[in-house]
Amino acid sequence: MGRFGKVLLGWGPTLVANVVLPLLTYSWLTDRGLTEASALALSGVWPAVEVAVMFAVRRRVDEFGVLTLIIIALGVGSSLALRDGRLVLFKESAVTGLFGVLLLASLLAARPLMFYFGRRFATDGSPERVAWWDGLWQYAGFRRTQRILTVVWGVTFLAEAALRIELTEVLSIDTMVVINAVLPYAVTAALVTWTILYSRQARRRAPAAAVAAA
């Protein structure tokens, strides 16, 4: 299987569950008279289904799965409580902004959140690979890289949330449903691309011992 096939296999189910199915569900429900707020809430069930399926396959829920379930629970509960489509969209932007704040706040902890997210993607979850990733923390360059990544991701998510709030005030709800489904993935894809390029540069600048460990 080529590189594109592997990427499609890895991200295809996520895009279907988080973009395609929610959009189709929202459109189908609103066409049948359901309120915009209720349609938004029900269309958010698909990401939870993906988490459940992945748990059934892998028999474990990682940090991203737990975070997703929390966000979905908050989103569905507030959507049904607000009963207003535009307020629901504001809420979704606020959740993105809150995640940005959480990233920046993690800089005060022993290890920032991007260290744990990086471990999720850089290892297969086995004890050996997790221990390898944790061992890289001994290098000052690696610690600096993880903190810089956390700052950039946190600030970017805050900026994205501010943009979506501004757009929600001036665009129709139907338009914002599409933007809310697509924009987070476009921003995340840009961040992932930048992270890969920046990490490569950081490895080239790293001492020989750190490069050998990586």
C-alpha positions as CSV (number, residue, x, y, z in Angstrom):
1,M,0.0,0.0,0.0
2,G,1.4,3.4,-1.0
3,R,1.7,6.4,1.3
4,F,-1.5,8.0,0.0
5,G,-3.3,4.8,0.7
6,K,-2.1,4.6,4.2
7,V,-3.1,8.2,4.9
8,L,-6.5,7.6,3.4
9,L,-6.9,4.4,5.5
10,G,-5.9,6.2,8.7
11,W,-7.9,9.5,8.2
12,G,-10.7,8.3,6.0
13,P,-13.0,6.9,8.8
14,T,-12.3,10.1,10.9
15,L,-13.2,12.4,8.1
16,V,-16.4,10.4,7.3
17,A,-17.5,10.3,10.9
18,N,-16.6,13.9,11.8
19,V,-17.4,15.8,8.5
20,V,-19.4,13.8,6.0
21,L,-21.9,12.0,8.2
22,P,-22.6,15.0,10.5
23,L,-23.3,17.3,7.5
24,L,-25.6,14.7,5.8
25,T,-27.4,14.1,9.1
26,Y,-27.9,17.8,9.8
27,S,-29.2,18.4,6.3
28,W,-31.5,15.4,6.5
29,L,-32.9,16.3,9.9
30,T,-33.5,20.0,9.1
31,D,-35.2,19.1,5.8
32,R,-37.7,17.1,7.9
33,G,-38.5,19.9,10.2
34,L,-36.2,19.4,13.2
35,T,-34.9,22.5,14.8
36,E,-31.3,23.6,13.9
37,A,-30.1,23.2,17.5
38,S,-31.5,19.6,17.8
39,A,-30.1,18.7,14.4
40,L,-26.7,20.0,15.4
41,A,-26.8,18.0,18.6
42,L,-27.9,14.8,16.9
43,S,-25.4,15.1,14.1
44,G,-22.6,15.2,16.7
45,V,-23.3,11.6,17.6
46,W,-21.3,10.2,14.7
47,P,-17.9,11.1,16.2
48,A,-18.9,9.2,19.4
49,V,-19.8,6.2,17.2
50,E,-16.2,6.4,15.7
51,V,-14.7,6.4,19.2
52,A,-16.8,3.4,20.2
53,V,-15.9,1.4,17.1
54,M,-12.2,2.2,17.6
55,F,-12.4,1.0,21.2
56,A,-14.1,-2.2,20.1
57,V,-11.2,-2.8,17.6
58,R,-8.3,-1.7,19.7
59,R,-9.7,-2.5,23.2
60,R,-8.5,0.8,24.6
61,V,-9.4,4.5,24.5
62,D,-6.4,6.8,24.2
63,E,-6.1,10.4,25.3
64,F,-7.8,11.6,22.1
65,G,-10.7,9.3,22.6
66,V,-11.3,10.5,26.1
67,L,-11.0,14.1,25.0
68,T,-13.4,13.5,22.1
69,L,-16.0,11.9,24.3
70,I,-15.9,14.8,26.8
71,I,-16.3,17.4,24.0
72,I,-19.2,15.4,22.5
73,A,-21.0,15.1,25.8
74,L,-20.6,18.8,26.5
75,G,-21.6,19.7,23.0
76,V,-24.8,17.5,22.8
77,G,-25.9,18.6,26.3
78,S,-25.4,22.3,25.6
79,S,-27.0,22.0,22.2
80,L,-30.2,20.6,23.6
81,A,-30.2,23.1,26.4
82,L,-29.6,26.2,24.3
83,R,-32.3,25.5,21.7
84,D,-30.7,28.1,19.4
85,G,-28.6,27.1,16.4
86,R,-26.4,30.3,16.4
87,L,-25.7,29.9,20.2
88,V,-24.8,26.3,19.6
89,L,-22.3,27.4,16.9
90,F,-20.8,30.0,19.4
91,K,-20.5,27.2,21.9
92,E,-18.5,25.0,19.4
93,S,-16.1,27.9,18.8
94,A,-15.8,28.4,22.5
95,V,-14.8,24.7,22.9
96,T,-12.0,25.2,20.3
97,G,-10.9,28.3,22.2
98,L,-11.0,26.5,25.5
99,F,-8.8,23.7,24.0
100,G,-6.3,26.4,23.0
101,V,-6.3,27.8,26.5
102,L,-5.8,24.3,27.9
103,L,-2.8,23.8,25.6
104,L,-1.2,27.1,26.8
105,A,-2.0,26.4,30.4
106,S,-0.2,23.0,30.1
107,L,3.0,24.9,29.7
108,L,2.9,25.4,33.5
109,A,2.9,21.6,34.0
110,A,5.9,19.3,34.1
111,R,5.3,18.3,30.4
112,P,3.0,20.2,28.0
113,L,0.1,18.5,26.2
114,M,1.8,18.4,22.9
115,F,4.3,16.0,24.4
116,Y,1.5,13.5,25.1
117,F,-0.2,14.1,21.7
118,G,3.2,13.6,20.0
119,R,3.6,10.3,21.9
120,R,0.2,9.2,20.6
121,F,1.3,9.6,16.9
122,A,5.0,8.8,17.2
123,T,4.5,5.4,18.9
124,D,2.4,2.4,18.5
125,G,1.4,2.4,22.2
126,S,3.7,-0.4,23.2
127,P,5.6,-0.1,26.5
128,E,8.9,-0.1,24.6
129,R,8.0,2.7,22.3
130,V,6.4,4.8,25.0
131,A,9.5,4.4,27.1
132,W,11.6,5.5,24.1
133,W,9.5,8.6,23.7
134,D,9.5,9.4,27.4
135,G,13.3,9.1,27.4
136,L,13.7,11.9,24.8
137,W,12.5,14.3,27.5
138,Q,16.1,14.3,28.9
139,Y,17.3,16.4,26.0
140,A,16.9,20.2,26.3
141,G,16.3,20.6,22.5
142,F,13.4,18.1,22.6
143,R,11.8,19.8,25.6
144,R,12.1,23.2,23.9
145,T,10.5,21.8,20.7
146,Q,7.5,20.3,22.6
147,R,6.9,23.7,24.3
148,I,7.2,25.6,21.1
149,L,4.7,23.2,19.4
150,T,2.3,23.7,22.3
151,V,2.5,27.5,22.1
152,V,1.9,27.5,18.3
153,W,-1.0,25.0,18.5
154,G,-2.6,26.8,21.4
155,V,-2.4,30.3,19.8
156,T,-3.7,28.9,16.5
157,F,-6.7,27.3,18.1
158,L,-7.5,30.5,19.9
159,A,-7.3,32.4,16.6
160,E,-9.5,29.9,14.8
161,A,-12.1,30.2,17.6
162,A,-12.1,34.0,17.3
163,L,-12.5,33.7,13.5
164,R,-15.4,31.3,13.8
165,I,-17.2,33.5,16.3
166,E,-16.9,36.5,14.0
167,L,-18.1,34.5,11.0
168,T,-21.1,33.1,13.0
169,E,-22.3,36.7,13.6
170,V,-22.4,37.5,9.9
171,L,-23.1,34.3,8.0
172,S,-26.1,32.0,7.9
173,I,-26.4,29.0,10.2
174,D,-26.4,26.6,7.2
175,T,-23.1,28.1,5.9
176,M,-21.6,28.0,9.3
177,V,-22.4,24.3,9.7
178,V,-20.3,23.6,6.7
179,I,-17.5,25.9,7.8
180,N,-17.5,24.4,11.3
181,A,-17.2,20.9,9.8
182,V,-14.3,21.8,7.4
183,L,-12.3,24.7,9.0
184,P,-11.1,22.7,12.1
185,Y,-9.6,20.0,9.9
186,A,-8.1,22.5,7.5
187,V,-6.4,24.3,10.4
188,T,-5.3,21.0,11.9
189,A,-3.9,19.8,8.6
190,A,-1.9,23.0,8.3
191,L,-0.7,22.6,11.9
192,V,0.3,19.0,11.3
193,T,2.3,20.0,8.2
194,W,4.0,22.8,10.0
195,T,4.8,20.5,13.0
196,I,6.4,17.9,10.7
197,L,8.6,20.5,9.0
198,Y,9.5,22.2,12.3
199,S,10.3,18.9,14.0
200,R,12.6,17.9,11.1
201,Q,14.5,21.2,11.5
202,A,14.7,20.7,15.2
203,R,16.2,17.2,14.7
204,R,18.8,18.6,12.4
205,R,19.8,21.1,15.1
206,A,19.8,18.6,17.9
207,P,23.0,17.2,19.4
208,A,24.3,13.9,18.1
209,A,23.1,11.9,21.1
210,A,19.6,13.1,20.7
211,V,19.5,12.4,17.0
212,A,20.8,8.8,17.7
213,A,18.0,8.3,20.3
214,A,15.4,9.6,17.8
